[in-house]
């Protein structure tokens, strides 16, 4: 039976720490059985001053 191996997550509406924790939890649950891709919603990461907050490009899991 063929199974999905790549999962694309859309994040960017919650706090950065919450989004990172969410992605890490899913990656750990998948283990070596799958890969995670992340799509960060543009415009969802604005601070009160209007500047963008940026996630690191890679997070070691």
JOGIVEN-V665356 format. One record per pair of residues at least 12 apart in sequence whose ideal C-beta (glycine too) atoms are under 10 Angstrom apart, sorted by the first residue. I is the first residue (numbers start at 1). J is the second residue. If there is no record, write none. Layout:
BEGIN
I|J  I|J
END
This chain:
BEGIN
3|33  3|34  4|33  4|34  4|35  5|30  5|33  5|34  5|35  6|34  6|35  6|36  6|37  7|23  7|26  7|27  7|30  7|34  7|35  7|36  7|37  7|38  8|35  8|36  8|37  8|38  8|39  9|22  9|23  9|26  9|27  9|36  9|37  9|38  9|39  9|40  10|37  10|38  10|39  10|40  10|41  10|44  11|23  11|38  11|39  11|40  11|41  11|44  11|45  11|55  12|38  12|39  12|40  12|41  12|42  12|43  12|44  12|45  12|55  13|41  13|44  13|45  14|44  15|45  15|53  16|40  16|45  16|53  16|54  16|55  16|56  19|38  19|40  19|41  19|44  19|45  19|55  20|38  20|55  20|56  20|59  22|38  23|36  23|37  23|38  23|55  23|59  23|61  24|36  24|59  24|60  24|61  25|61  26|38  26|61  27|59  27|61  28|61  30|61  36|61  38|55  38|59  40|54  40|55
END
